[in-house]
Amino acid sequence: MRYAQINENDICIADSFLSGEVIAENMIPLTDEEPSPLTKKYVNGVWEEVKKEQQTQIQSDTEMIMQSIAELELQNYEAQSERHEITQKVTELELKILQGGK
C-alpha cells in the first residue's frame, strides 16, 4: 500500500510503499496512479502547493532526519564491531577452557 507521510504542519515529507495497511493520522493513503505529493500540504483531503518559505523548512527537516539516520547507522556499525570483538573474546576463553585453562 502507498502512503504519504505528513508532518505536524500537514506537509508531505515522504511518499512510501508499505507492506500492509497503516492506520495513523499522519499517514495518508495514496493510489499508485497519483503523482507524488512530496512538499505539498494536505488540506481537507486535497494536496495544495506550499509557499517557498515553507519548503525551506521541509528541506531543513529532511536534513535533520538524514543526519539522524547517519548517526544511527554509525552507532549500529560500532555496536556490531563491539559484538564481534566480544564474540572473539568469548571464543578465545572457551578455547582456553577446553584446553584445560592453559
C-alpha positions, 0 to 999 in steps of 0.5 A: 500500500502507498502512503504519504507521510505528513508532518505536524504542519500537514506537509508531505515529507515522504511518499512510501510503499508499505507492506500492509495497511497503516492506520495513523493520522499522519499517514495518508493513503495514496493510489499508485496512479497519483503523482507524488505529493512530496512538499505539498500540504494536505488540506481537507483531503486535497494536496495544495502547493506550499509557499517557498518559505515553507519548503525551506523548512521541509528541506531543513527537516529532511536534513535533520532526519538524514543526519539522524539516520547517519548517526544511527547507522554509525552507532549500529556499525560500532555496536556490531564491531563491539559484538564481534570483538566480544564474540572473539573474546568469548571464543578465545576463553572457551578455547582456553577452557577446553584446553584445560585453562592453559 
